Amino acid sequence: MRHPYLQSAVTILALASLILVTDPFMSIMPTPAQMAVLVIVSVLLSVSIAFILTEQAVDEREVLHRLEASRAGYALGLATLMFALLIQGFSHSIDMWVVITIAVMLLAKVVVRFYDTLRK
Amino acid sequence: MSNTVRNTVYEYRQEKGMTQEELAQKVGVSRQTIISIEKGNYVPSVLLALQLSKVFRCSVNDLFTIS
């Protein structure tokens, strides 16, 4: 990781903003503030995506670490979405964005693996 | 039956009087990678193993063995 402290700071701020955007106590976030936090979350998540896409490993060991971190993030993300789908399914109120996200994650993995197999 | 890889990188490095940082720079990896290799926590790629053997002027088999 080239900028570990910066990436960690962005992650912590993004997590804090995500908590705020859910308005956990239903009283501290007037609508304009919630909109502002949404913008902040979008910016922070975009920065996180930029870090992921531009990440360069120093050496082969860091390549392995990056791979393990990616697999953990992917698997836990998919598991969380699956759990959300189950909960929403049982209450008959499935959010389509959960379905779309699961589909995008599954397709992205398969397409990239297929592309890499053809290319290499 | 699982195989483990043992190495003598630490011994060779001591013999040459090199620091971990110097060795890391010579083979193009981080010092943490050299530390991991010496502790046996990381098995390097063939390329890195060959680079290490070139620095120490020995064969890869002298540096790494399977047990």
N, CA and C atoms of all chains as a GROMACS GRO file, in nm:
protein
  561
    1MET      N    1   0.085  -0.119   0.000
    1MET     CA    2   0.000   0.000   0.000
    1MET      C    3   0.088   0.124   0.000
    2ARG      N    4   0.066   0.212  -0.097
    2ARG     CA    5   0.155   0.326  -0.108
    2ARG      C    6   0.120   0.436  -0.010
    3HIS      N    7  -0.009   0.453   0.018
    3HIS     CA    8  -0.051   0.557   0.111
    3HIS      C    9  -0.139   0.494   0.218
    4PRO      N   10  -0.081   0.414   0.308
    4PRO     CA   11  -0.163   0.339   0.404
    4PRO      C   12  -0.242   0.428   0.498
    5TYR      N   13  -0.179   0.536   0.546
    5TYR     CA   14  -0.249   0.622   0.642
    5TYR      C   15  -0.362   0.698   0.574
    6LEU      N   16  -0.337   0.744   0.452
    6LEU     CA   17  -0.442   0.816   0.379
    6LEU      C   18  -0.559   0.724   0.348
    7GLN      N   19  -0.526   0.603   0.302
    7GLN     CA   20  -0.634   0.508   0.272
    7GLN      C   21  -0.711   0.471   0.396
    8SER      N   22  -0.643   0.453   0.507
    8SER     CA   23  -0.711   0.420   0.633
    8SER      C   24  -0.800   0.534   0.677
    9ALA      N   25  -0.750   0.658   0.663
    9ALA     CA   26  -0.829   0.775   0.702
    9ALA      C   27  -0.954   0.788   0.616
   10VAL      N   28  -0.940   0.767   0.485
   10VAL     CA   29  -1.055   0.773   0.394
   10VAL      C   30  -1.157   0.666   0.432
   11THR      N   31  -1.109   0.546   0.463
   11THR     CA   32  -1.198   0.436   0.501
   11THR      C   33  -1.275   0.468   0.629
   12ILE      N   34  -1.205   0.521   0.729
   12ILE     CA   35  -1.270   0.554   0.856
   12ILE      C   36  -1.374   0.664   0.835
   13LEU      N   37  -1.337   0.766   0.759
   13LEU     CA   38  -1.432   0.875   0.732
   13LEU      C   39  -1.553   0.824   0.654
   14ALA      N   40  -1.529   0.736   0.557
   14ALA     CA   41  -1.640   0.681   0.479
   14ALA      C   42  -1.734   0.600   0.568
   15LEU      N   43  -1.676   0.520   0.658
   15LEU     CA   44  -1.758   0.438   0.749
   15LEU      C   45  -1.840   0.528   0.841
   16ALA      N   46  -1.777   0.633   0.894
   16ALA     CA   47  -1.848   0.725   0.981
   16ALA      C   48  -1.961   0.795   0.905
   17SER      N   49  -1.934   0.833   0.781
   17SER     CA   50  -2.036   0.898   0.700
   17SER      C   51  -2.151   0.803   0.668
   18LEU      N   52  -2.116   0.676   0.643
   18LEU     CA   53  -2.220   0.575   0.615
   18LEU      C   54  -2.311   0.558   0.736
   19ILE      N   55  -2.254   0.560   0.855
   19ILE     CA   56  -2.335   0.549   0.975
   19ILE      C   57  -2.427   0.671   0.985
   20LEU      N   58  -2.371   0.789   0.960
   20LEU     CA   59  -2.452   0.912   0.968
   20LEU      C   60  -2.565   0.912   0.866
   21VAL      N   61  -2.538   0.862   0.746
   21VAL     CA   62  -2.638   0.870   0.639
   21VAL      C   63  -2.758   0.782   0.668
   22THR      N   64  -2.738   0.679   0.754
   22THR     CA   65  -2.852   0.595   0.791
   22THR      C   66  -2.938   0.661   0.898
   23ASP      N   67  -2.887   0.774   0.953
   23ASP     CA   68  -2.962   0.849   1.055
   23ASP      C   69  -3.006   0.755   1.168
   24PRO      N   70  -2.910   0.700   1.240
   24PRO     CA   71  -2.940   0.591   1.334
   24PRO      C   72  -3.036   0.630   1.446
   25PHE      N   73  -3.037   0.753   1.487
   25PHE     CA   74  -3.124   0.789   1.598
   25PHE      C   75  -3.250   0.860   1.552
   26MET      N   76  -3.260   0.875   1.420
   26MET     CA   77  -3.378   0.933   1.356
   26MET      C   78  -3.412   1.071   1.407
   27SER      N   79  -3.316   1.141   1.458
   27SER     CA   80  -3.348   1.275   1.507
   27SER      C   81  -3.234   1.373   1.484
   28ILE      N   82  -3.114   1.320   1.458
   28ILE     CA   83  -3.000   1.412   1.450
   28ILE      C   84  -2.973   1.461   1.309
   29MET      N   85  -3.044   1.408   1.212
   29MET     CA   86  -3.010   1.438   1.074
   29MET      C   87  -3.127   1.500   0.999
   30PRO      N   88  -3.134   1.633   0.997
   30PRO     CA   89  -3.235   1.694   0.911
   30PRO      C   90  -3.202   1.664   0.765
   31THR      N   91  -3.302   1.672   0.679
   31THR     CA   92  -3.285   1.631   0.539
   31THR      C   93  -3.169   1.700   0.469
   32PRO      N   94  -3.152   1.834   0.482
   32PRO     CA   95  -3.036   1.897   0.415
   32PRO      C   96  -2.903   1.839   0.463
   33ALA      N   97  -2.893   1.810   0.593
   33ALA     CA   98  -2.769   1.752   0.645
   33ALA      C   99  -2.747   1.613   0.589
   34GLN      N  100  -2.858   1.538   0.577
   34GLN     CA  101  -2.846   1.403   0.524
   34GLN      C  102  -2.800   1.406   0.377
   35MET      N  103  -2.851   1.504   0.303
   35MET     CA  104  -2.808   1.519   0.164
   35MET      C  105  -2.660   1.551   0.157
   36ALA      N  106  -2.616   1.638   0.248
   36ALA     CA  107  -2.474   1.677   0.250
   36ALA      C  108  -2.388   1.555   0.282
   37VAL      N  109  -2.433   1.476   0.378
   37VAL     CA  110  -2.355   1.355   0.414
   37VAL      C  111  -2.354   1.258   0.298
   38LEU      N  112  -2.464   1.249   0.223
   38LEU     CA  113  -2.468   1.162   0.104
   38LEU      C  114  -2.361   1.202   0.003
   39VAL      N  115  -2.348   1.334  -0.015
   39VAL     CA  116  -2.245   1.383  -0.109
   39VAL      C  117  -2.106   1.345  -0.057
   40ILE      N  118  -2.086   1.365   0.074
   40ILE     CA  119  -1.956   1.333   0.134
   40ILE      C  120  -1.927   1.184   0.119
   41VAL      N  121  -2.027   1.100   0.146
   41VAL     CA  122  -2.010   0.954   0.131
   41VAL      C  123  -1.974   0.920  -0.013
   42SER      N  124  -2.042   0.982  -0.108
   42SER     CA  125  -2.014   0.955  -0.250
   42SER      C  126  -1.870   0.990  -0.285
   43VAL      N  127  -1.826   1.105  -0.234
   43VAL     CA  128  -1.689   1.149  -0.264
   43VAL      C  129  -1.589   1.052  -0.201
   44LEU      N  130  -1.611   1.017  -0.075
   44LEU     CA  131  -1.517   0.928  -0.004
   44LEU      C  132  -1.514   0.789  -0.069
   45LEU      N  133  -1.630   0.737  -0.108
   45LEU     CA  134  -1.634   0.605  -0.172
   45LEU      C  135  -1.566   0.611  -0.309
   46SER      N  136  -1.582   0.723  -0.379
   46SER     CA  137  -1.514   0.739  -0.508
   46SER      C  138  -1.363   0.741  -0.488
   47VAL      N  139  -1.318   0.808  -0.383
   47VAL     CA  140  -1.174   0.810  -0.352
   47VAL      C  141  -1.126   0.668  -0.319
   48SER      N  142  -1.207   0.593  -0.244
   48SER     CA  143  -1.171   0.454  -0.210
   48SER      C  144  -1.160   0.369  -0.336
   49ILE      N  145  -1.253   0.386  -0.428
   49ILE     CA  146  -1.248   0.312  -0.554
   49ILE      C  147  -1.122   0.350  -0.632
   50ALA      N  148  -1.089   0.480  -0.631
   50ALA     CA  149  -0.968   0.526  -0.700
   50ALA      C  150  -0.844   0.462  -0.639
   51PHE      N  151  -0.840   0.452  -0.506
   51PHE     CA  152  -0.728   0.386  -0.439
   51PHE      C  153  -0.716   0.240  -0.485
   52ILE      N  154  -0.832   0.171  -0.492
   52ILE     CA  155  -0.830   0.030  -0.532
   52ILE      C  156  -0.780   0.014  -0.675
   53LEU      N  157  -0.828   0.102  -0.765
   53LEU     CA  158  -0.791   0.088  -0.906
   53LEU      C  159  -0.645   0.127  -0.933
   54THR      N  160  -0.592   0.220  -0.854
   54THR     CA  161  -0.456   0.266  -0.879
   54THR      C  162  -0.354   0.203  -0.785
   55GLU      N  163  -0.401   0.109  -0.704
   55GLU     CA  164  -0.312   0.044  -0.606
   55GLU      C  165  -0.200  -0.029  -0.677
   56GLN      N  166  -0.079  -0.008  -0.631
   56GLN     CA  167   0.034  -0.080  -0.688
   56GLN      C  168   0.112  -0.147  -0.576
   57ALA      N  169   0.135  -0.275  -0.593
   57ALA     CA  170   0.210  -0.348  -0.492
   57ALA      C  171   0.359  -0.320  -0.507
   58VAL      N  172   0.426  -0.311  -0.394
   58VAL     CA  173   0.570  -0.286  -0.396
   58VAL      C  174   0.644  -0.408  -0.449
   59ASP      N  175   0.599  -0.528  -0.406
   59ASP     CA  176   0.666  -0.650  -0.450
   59ASP      C  177   0.565  -0.765  -0.451
   60GLU      N  178   0.613  -0.888  -0.481
   60GLU     CA  179   0.523  -1.002  -0.500
   60GLU      C  180   0.446  -1.036  -0.373
   61ARG      N  181   0.507  -1.012  -0.259
   61ARG     CA  182   0.439  -1.043  -0.133
   61ARG      C  183   0.318  -0.950  -0.114
   62GLU      N  184   0.335  -0.825  -0.151
   62GLU     CA  185   0.222  -0.732  -0.142
   62GLU      C  186   0.114  -0.764  -0.244
   63VAL      N  187   0.154  -0.821  -0.357
   63VAL     CA  188   0.055  -0.867  -0.456
   63VAL      C  189  -0.034  -0.972  -0.390
   64LEU      N  190   0.028  -1.063  -0.318
   64LEU     CA  191  -0.047  -1.168  -0.248
   64LEU      C  192  -0.139  -1.108  -0.142
   65HIS      N  193  -0.088  -1.011  -0.067
   65HIS     CA  194  -0.170  -0.946   0.035
   65HIS      C  195  -0.288  -0.875  -0.029
   66ARG      N  196  -0.263  -0.808  -0.142
   66ARG     CA  197  -0.370  -0.737  -0.211
   66ARG      C  198  -0.476  -0.836  -0.259
   67LEU      N  199  -0.432  -0.949  -0.309
   67LEU     CA  200  -0.524  -1.053  -0.354
   67LEU      C  201  -0.610  -1.104  -0.239
   68GLU      N  202  -0.547  -1.131  -0.126
   68GLU     CA  203  -0.621  -1.183  -0.010
   68GLU      C  204  -0.721  -1.079   0.041
   69ALA      N  205  -0.680  -0.952   0.044
   69ALA     CA  206  -0.770  -0.846   0.089
   69ALA      C  207  -0.889  -0.833  -0.007
   70SER      N  208  -0.861  -0.845  -0.136
   70SER     CA  209  -0.969  -0.835  -0.236
   70SER      C  210  -1.068  -0.950  -0.220
   71ARG      N  211  -1.016  -1.070  -0.201
   71ARG     CA  212  -1.103  -1.187  -0.185
   71ARG      C  213  -1.188  -1.173  -0.060
   72ALA      N  214  -1.127  -1.126   0.048
   72ALA     CA  215  -1.201  -1.108   0.173
   72ALA      C  216  -1.311  -1.004   0.155
   73GLY      N  217  -1.276  -0.892   0.091
   73GLY     CA  218  -1.376  -0.787   0.068
   73GLY      C  219  -1.490  -0.836  -0.019
   74TYR      N  220  -1.455  -0.908  -0.125
   74TYR     CA  221  -1.557  -0.959  -0.217
   74TYR      C  222  -1.648  -1.059  -0.147
   75ALA      N  223  -1.589  -1.156  -0.078
   75ALA     CA  224  -1.668  -1.262  -0.015
   75ALA      C  225  -1.758  -1.206   0.096
   76LEU      N  226  -1.703  -1.116   0.178
   76LEU     CA  227  -1.784  -1.058   0.287
   76LEU      C  228  -1.893  -0.967   0.232
   77GLY      N  229  -1.859  -0.894   0.126
   77GLY     CA  230  -1.961  -0.810   0.063
   77GLY      C  231  -2.076  -0.892   0.008
   78LEU      N  232  -2.040  -1.000  -0.061
   78LEU     CA  233  -2.142  -1.087  -0.119
   78LEU      C  234  -2.226  -1.154  -0.010
   79ALA      N  235  -2.160  -1.195   0.098
   79ALA     CA  236  -2.232  -1.260   0.209
   79ALA      C  237  -2.330  -1.162   0.274
   80THR      N  238  -2.287  -1.037   0.290
   80THR     CA  239  -2.374  -0.936   0.351
   80THR      C  240  -2.495  -0.909   0.262
   81LEU      N  241  -2.471  -0.900   0.133
   81LEU     CA  242  -2.582  -0.877   0.040
   81LEU      C  243  -2.678  -0.996   0.038
   82MET      N  244  -2.622  -1.115   0.048
   82MET     CA  245  -2.705  -1.235   0.050
   82MET      C  246  -2.795  -1.234   0.174
   83PHE      N  247  -2.735  -1.194   0.286
   83PHE     CA  248  -2.810  -1.185   0.411
   83PHE      C  249  -2.922  -1.081   0.397
   84ALA      N  250  -2.888  -0.967   0.337
   84ALA     CA  251  -2.988  -0.862   0.314
   84ALA      C  252  -3.101  -0.913   0.226
   85LEU      N  253  -3.066  -0.989   0.123
   85LEU     CA  254  -3.166  -1.044   0.031
   85LEU      C  255  -3.261  -1.139   0.104
   86LEU      N  256  -3.203  -1.220   0.191
   86LEU     CA  257  -3.285  -1.316   0.267
   86LEU      C  258  -3.381  -1.243   0.361
   87ILE      N  259  -3.327  -1.145   0.434
   87ILE     CA  260  -3.410  -1.068   0.529
   87ILE      C  261  -3.523  -0.998   0.454
   88GLN      N  262  -3.487  -0.934   0.342
   88GLN     CA  263  -3.588  -0.861   0.265
   88GLN      C  264  -3.686  -0.956   0.199
   89GLY      N  265  -3.636  -1.071   0.159
   89GLY     CA  266  -3.723  -1.170   0.096
   89GLY      C  267  -3.830  -1.219   0.192
   90PHE      N  268  -3.790  -1.244   0.315
   90PHE     CA  269  -3.885  -1.293   0.414
   90PHE      C  270  -3.989  -1.188   0.450
   91SER      N  271  -3.950  -1.061   0.435
   91SER     CA  272  -4.046  -0.954   0.466
   91SER      C  273  -4.113  -0.901   0.339
   92HIS      N  274  -4.090  -0.972   0.225
   92HIS     CA  275  -4.155  -0.939   0.098
   92HIS      C  276  -4.130  -0.796   0.055
   93SER      N  277  -4.012  -0.747   0.075
   93SER     CA  278  -3.980  -0.609   0.032
   93SER      C  279  -3.836  -0.606  -0.019
   94ILE      N  280  -3.815  -0.681  -0.127
   94ILE     CA  281  -3.678  -0.690  -0.181
   94ILE      C  282  -3.643  -0.561  -0.254
   95ASP      N  283  -3.528  -0.505  -0.214
   95ASP     CA  284  -3.474  -0.386  -0.279
   95ASP      C  285  -3.399  -0.432  -0.403
   96MET      N  286  -3.437  -0.380  -0.518
   96MET     CA  287  -3.376  -0.424  -0.643
   96MET      C  288  -3.228  -0.391  -0.650
   97TRP      N  289  -3.186  -0.285  -0.580
   97TRP     CA  290  -3.044  -0.250  -0.584
   97TRP      C  291  -2.959  -0.358  -0.518
   98VAL      N  292  -3.016  -0.430  -0.421
   98VAL     CA  293  -2.942  -0.542  -0.362
   98VAL      C  294  -2.923  -0.651  -0.467
   99VAL      N  295  -3.030  -0.679  -0.540
   99VAL     CA  296  -3.024  -0.781  -0.644
   99VAL      C  297  -2.925  -0.740  -0.753
  100ILE      N  298  -2.934  -0.614  -0.795
  100ILE     CA  299  -2.846  -0.565  -0.901
  100ILE      C  300  -2.700  -0.572  -0.856
  101THR      N  301  -2.674  -0.535  -0.732
  101THR     CA  302  -2.536  -0.536  -0.682
  101THR      C  303  -2.481  -0.678  -0.680
  102ILE      N  304  -2.561  -0.774  -0.633
  102ILE     CA  305  -2.515  -0.914  -0.631
  102ILE      C  306  -2.485  -0.959  -0.773
  103ALA      N  307  -2.574  -0.925  -0.866
  103ALA     CA  308  -2.555  -0.966  -1.006
  103ALA      C  309  -2.428  -0.904  -1.063
  104VAL      N  310  -2.406  -0.776  -1.036
  104VAL     CA  311  -2.286  -0.707  -1.088
  104VAL      C  312  -2.159  -0.771  -1.031
  105MET      N  313  -2.160  -0.801  -0.904
  105MET     CA  314  -2.042  -0.862  -0.841
  105MET      C  315  -2.014  -0.999  -0.901
  106LEU      N  316  -2.118  -1.080  -0.919
  106LEU     CA  317  -2.098  -1.214  -0.975
  106LEU      C  318  -2.048  -1.205  -1.119
  107LEU      N  319  -2.112  -1.120  -1.197
  107LEU     CA  320  -2.073  -1.108  -1.338
  107LEU      C  321  -1.931  -1.053  -1.352
  108ALA      N  322  -1.898  -0.954  -1.271
  108ALA     CA  323  -1.764  -0.894  -1.280
  108ALA      C  324  -1.656  -0.999  -1.257
  109LYS      N  325  -1.676  -1.081  -1.156
  109LYS     CA  326  -1.576  -1.184  -1.124
  109LYS      C  327  -1.562  -1.284  -1.239
  110VAL      N  328  -1.674  -1.332  -1.289
  110VAL     CA  329  -1.671  -1.432  -1.396
  110VAL      C  330  -1.611  -1.373  -1.524
  111VAL      N  331  -1.653  -1.252  -1.558
  111VAL     CA  332  -1.605  -1.190  -1.682
  111VAL      C  333  -1.454  -1.165  -1.675
  112VAL      N  334  -1.408  -1.113  -1.564
  112VAL     CA  335  -1.264  -1.085  -1.550
  112VAL      C  336  -1.183  -1.214  -1.552
  113ARG      N  337  -1.230  -1.317  -1.485
  113ARG     CA  338  -1.158  -1.446  -1.486
  113ARG      C  339  -1.154  -1.502  -1.628
  114PHE      N  340  -1.265  -1.492  -1.699
  114PHE     CA  341  -1.273  -1.542  -1.836
  114PHE      C  342  -1.179  -1.464  -1.926
  115TYR      N  343  -1.179  -1.333  -1.909
  115TYR     CA  344  -1.092  -1.246  -1.990
  115TYR      C  345  -0.944  -1.277  -1.964
  116ASP      N  346  -0.911  -1.296  -1.836
  116ASP     CA  347  -0.772  -1.326  -1.801
  116ASP      C  348  -0.730  -1.462  -1.857
  117THR      N  349  -0.822  -1.558  -1.856
  117THR     CA  350  -0.790  -1.692  -1.910
  117THR      C  351  -0.764  -1.683  -2.059
  118LEU      N  352  -0.842  -1.601  -2.129
  118LEU     CA  353  -0.822  -1.586  -2.274
  118LEU      C  354  -0.695  -1.508  -2.304
  119ARG      N  355  -0.669  -1.408  -2.222
  119ARG     CA  356  -0.558  -1.317  -2.252
  119ARG      C  357  -0.424  -1.381  -2.216
  120LYS      N  358  -0.420  -1.463  -2.114
  120LYS     CA  359  -0.291  -1.517  -2.067
  120LYS      C  360  -0.287  -1.668  -2.091
  121MET      N  361  -0.011  -3.498   0.313
  121MET     CA  362   0.126  -3.467   0.359
  121MET      C  363   0.167  -3.329   0.303
  122SER      N  364   0.190  -3.233   0.392
  122SER     CA  365   0.222  -3.100   0.345
  122SER      C  366   0.373  -3.078   0.351
  123ASN      N  367   0.426  -3.012   0.247
  123ASN     CA  368   0.569  -2.982   0.242
  123ASN      C  369   0.594  -2.842   0.294
  124THR      N  370   0.704  -2.826   0.363
  124THR     CA  371   0.746  -2.692   0.404
  124THR      C  372   0.879  -2.661   0.338
  125VAL      N  373   0.898  -2.533   0.314
  125VAL     CA  374   1.022  -2.488   0.251
  125VAL      C  375   1.110  -2.422   0.355
  126ARG      N  376   1.231  -2.472   0.366
  126ARG     CA  377   1.327  -2.410   0.457
  126ARG      C  378   1.430  -2.332   0.376
  127ASN      N  379   1.485  -2.229   0.436
  127ASN     CA  380   1.585  -2.152   0.363
  127ASN      C  381   1.700  -2.110   0.454
  128THR      N  382   1.808  -2.076   0.388
  128THR     CA  383   1.929  -2.033   0.460
  128THR      C  384   1.964  -1.890   0.422
  129VAL      N  385   1.861  -1.812   0.390
  129VAL     CA  386   1.884  -1.674   0.347
  129VAL      C  387   1.952  -1.594   0.457
  130TYR      N  388   1.906  -1.616   0.581
  130TYR     CA  389   1.965  -1.541   0.693
  130TYR      C  390   2.114  -1.570   0.706
  131GLU      N  391   2.148  -1.699   0.697
  131GLU     CA  392   2.289  -1.739   0.712
  131GLU      C  393   2.375  -1.679   0.602
  132TYR      N  394   2.327  -1.688   0.480
  132TYR     CA  395   2.403  -1.632   0.367
  132TYR      C  396   2.416  -1.481   0.380
  133ARG      N  397   2.311  -1.417   0.424
  133ARG     CA  398   2.314  -1.270   0.438
  133ARG      C  399   2.415  -1.230   0.544
  134GLN      N  400   2.416  -1.304   0.655
  134GLN     CA  401   2.513  -1.276   0.762
  134GLN      C  402   2.656  -1.297   0.712
  135GLU      N  403   2.672  -1.402   0.634
  135GLU     CA  404   2.806  -1.435   0.582
  135GLU      C  405   2.857  -1.322   0.493
  136LYS      N  406   2.766  -1.263   0.416
  136LYS     CA  407   2.804  -1.155   0.325
  136LYS      C  408   2.811  -1.020   0.396
  137GLY      N  409   2.766  -1.016   0.520
  137GLY     CA  410   2.769  -0.890   0.595
  137GLY      C  411   2.670  -0.787   0.542
  138MET      N  412   2.556  -0.835   0.496
  138MET     CA  413   2.455  -0.744   0.439
  138MET      C  414   2.342  -0.725   0.539
  139THR      N  415   2.285  -0.605   0.533
  139THR     CA  416   2.164  -0.581   0.612
  139THR      C  417   2.043  -0.628   0.531
  140GLN      N  418   1.931  -0.640   0.599
  140GLN     CA  419   1.808  -0.678   0.530
  140GLN      C  420   1.770  -0.574   0.425
  141GLU      N  421   1.791  -0.448   0.460
  141GLU     CA  422   1.757  -0.340   0.367
  141GLU      C  423   1.843  -0.348   0.241
  142GLU      N  424   1.970  -0.375   0.259
  142GLU     CA  425   2.061  -0.385   0.143
  142GLU      C  426   2.020  -0.501   0.054
  143LEU      N  427   1.991  -0.615   0.115
  143LEU     CA  428   1.950  -0.731   0.036
  143LEU      C  429   1.820  -0.702  -0.036
  144ALA      N  430   1.727  -0.638   0.034
  144ALA     CA  431   1.597  -0.606  -0.026
  144ALA      C  432   1.616  -0.517  -0.148
  145GLN      N  433   1.701  -0.420  -0.137
  145GLN     CA  434   1.724  -0.330  -0.250
  145GLN      C  435   1.789  -0.402  -0.367
  146LYS      N  436   1.878  -0.494  -0.336
  146LYS     CA  437   1.949  -0.566  -0.444
  146LYS      C  438   1.855  -0.653  -0.525
  147VAL      N  439   1.755  -0.714  -0.457
  147VAL     CA  440   1.663  -0.803  -0.529
  147VAL      C  441   1.531  -0.735  -0.564
  148GLY      N  442   1.515  -0.609  -0.523
  148GLY     CA  443   1.397  -0.532  -0.564
  148GLY      C  444   1.270  -0.563  -0.489
  149VAL      N  445   1.282  -0.595  -0.361
  149VAL     CA  446   1.163  -0.616  -0.279
  149VAL      C  447   1.173  -0.530  -0.154
  150SER      N  448   1.070  -0.534  -0.071
  150SER     CA  449   1.071  -0.455   0.052
  150SER      C  450   1.147  -0.530   0.162
  151ARG      N  451   1.188  -0.457   0.263
  151ARG     CA  452   1.259  -0.521   0.375
  151ARG      C  453   1.167  -0.620   0.446
  152GLN      N  454   1.037  -0.586   0.451
  152GLN     CA  455   0.941  -0.676   0.516
  152GLN      C  456   0.936  -0.811   0.445
  153THR      N  457   0.954  -0.810   0.315
  153THR     CA  458   0.954  -0.937   0.241
  153THR      C  459   1.075  -1.021   0.279
  154ILE      N  460   1.191  -0.958   0.292
  154ILE     CA  461   1.312  -1.031   0.333
  154ILE      C  462   1.292  -1.088   0.474
  155ILE      N  463   1.233  -1.009   0.562
  155ILE     CA  464   1.207  -1.056   0.698
  155ILE      C  465   1.116  -1.179   0.694
  156SER      N  466   1.009  -1.170   0.613
  156SER     CA  467   0.915  -1.282   0.604
  156SER      C  468   0.981  -1.407   0.549
  157ILE      N  469   1.069  -1.389   0.449
  157ILE     CA  470   1.138  -1.504   0.391
  157ILE      C  471   1.229  -1.568   0.495
  158GLU      N  472   1.306  -1.486   0.565
  158GLU     CA  473   1.401  -1.540   0.664
  158GLU      C  474   1.329  -1.611   0.778
  159LYS      N  475   1.212  -1.562   0.813
  159LYS     CA  476   1.136  -1.627   0.922
  159LYS      C  477   1.065  -1.752   0.873
  160GLY      N  478   1.063  -1.772   0.742
  160GLY     CA  479   0.994  -1.888   0.688
  160GLY      C  480   0.844  -1.866   0.671
  161ASN      N  481   0.802  -1.741   0.682
  161ASN     CA  482   0.659  -1.711   0.669
  161ASN      C  483   0.615  -1.692   0.526
  162TYR      N  484   0.710  -1.672   0.437
  162TYR     CA  485   0.677  -1.647   0.296
  162TYR      C  486   0.772  -1.724   0.206
  163VAL      N  487   0.714  -1.795   0.108
  163VAL     CA  488   0.795  -1.868   0.011
  163VAL      C  489   0.803  -1.783  -0.115
  164PRO      N  490   0.923  -1.740  -0.155
  164PRO     CA  491   0.934  -1.650  -0.270
  164PRO      C  492   0.905  -1.722  -0.401
  165SER      N  493   0.880  -1.643  -0.502
  165SER     CA  494   0.859  -1.697  -0.636
  165SER      C  495   0.993  -1.748  -0.691
  166VAL      N  496   0.985  -1.820  -0.801
  166VAL     CA  497   1.107  -1.873  -0.864
  166VAL      C  498   1.199  -1.757  -0.902
  167LEU      N  499   1.141  -1.652  -0.956
  167LEU     CA  500   1.219  -1.536  -0.998
  167LEU      C  501   1.296  -1.476  -0.880
  168LEU      N  502   1.226  -1.455  -0.769
  168LEU     CA  503   1.290  -1.396  -0.653
  168LEU      C  504   1.396  -1.490  -0.595
  169ALA      N  505   1.367  -1.620  -0.596
  169ALA     CA  506   1.464  -1.718  -0.547
  169ALA      C  507   1.590  -1.715  -0.633
  170LEU      N  508   1.572  -1.704  -0.762
  170LEU     CA  509   1.688  -1.697  -0.853
  170LEU      C  510   1.766  -1.568  -0.830
  171GLN      N  511   1.695  -1.458  -0.806
  171GLN     CA  512   1.762  -1.331  -0.780
  171GLN      C  513   1.843  -1.338  -0.651
  172LEU      N  514   1.786  -1.402  -0.550
  172LEU     CA  515   1.859  -1.418  -0.423
  172LEU      C  516   1.983  -1.504  -0.442
  173SER      N  517   1.970  -1.611  -0.518
  173SER     CA  518   2.085  -1.699  -0.538
  173SER      C  519   2.193  -1.627  -0.618
  174LYS      N  520   2.152  -1.539  -0.706
  174LYS     CA  521   2.248  -1.462  -0.785
  174LYS      C  522   2.325  -1.365  -0.696
  175VAL      N  523   2.256  -1.302  -0.603
  175VAL     CA  524   2.321  -1.207  -0.510
  175VAL      C  525   2.421  -1.281  -0.422
  176PHE      N  526   2.381  -1.399  -0.374
  176PHE     CA  527   2.468  -1.475  -0.283
  176PHE      C  528   2.567  -1.564  -0.357
  177ARG      N  529   2.556  -1.566  -0.491
  177ARG     CA  530   2.647  -1.648  -0.574
  177ARG      C  531   2.644  -1.794  -0.530
  178CYS      N  532   2.522  -1.845  -0.518
  178CYS     CA  533   2.506  -1.986  -0.485
  178CYS      C  534   2.390  -2.039  -0.566
  179SER      N  535   2.362  -2.168  -0.553
  179SER     CA  536   2.249  -2.223  -0.627
  179SER      C  537   2.122  -2.207  -0.544
  180VAL      N  538   2.008  -2.216  -0.613
  180VAL     CA  539   1.879  -2.204  -0.543
  180VAL      C  540   1.864  -2.317  -0.442
  181ASN      N  541   1.917  -2.436  -0.479
  181ASN     CA  542   1.907  -2.550  -0.387
  181ASN      C  543   1.986  -2.529  -0.259
  182ASP      N  544   2.090  -2.446  -0.267
  182ASP     CA  545   2.167  -2.416  -0.144
  182ASP      C  546   2.085  -2.325  -0.052
  183LEU      N  547   2.001  -2.244  -0.114
  183LEU     CA  548   1.923  -2.148  -0.036
  183LEU      C  549   1.791  -2.206   0.016
  184PHE      N  550   1.727  -2.286  -0.067
  184PHE     CA  551   1.593  -2.336  -0.032
  184PHE      C  552   1.588  -2.488  -0.042
  185THR      N  553   1.528  -2.549   0.059
  185THR     CA  554   1.510  -2.694   0.057
  185THR      C  555   1.368  -2.727   0.103
  186ILE      N  556   1.319  -2.839   0.053
  186ILE     CA  557   1.186  -2.886   0.094
  186ILE      C  558   1.202  -2.988   0.205
  187SER      N  559   1.121  -2.972   0.306
  187SER     CA  560   1.125  -3.073   0.414
  187SER      C  561   0.984  -3.124   0.443
   0.00000   0.00000   0.00000
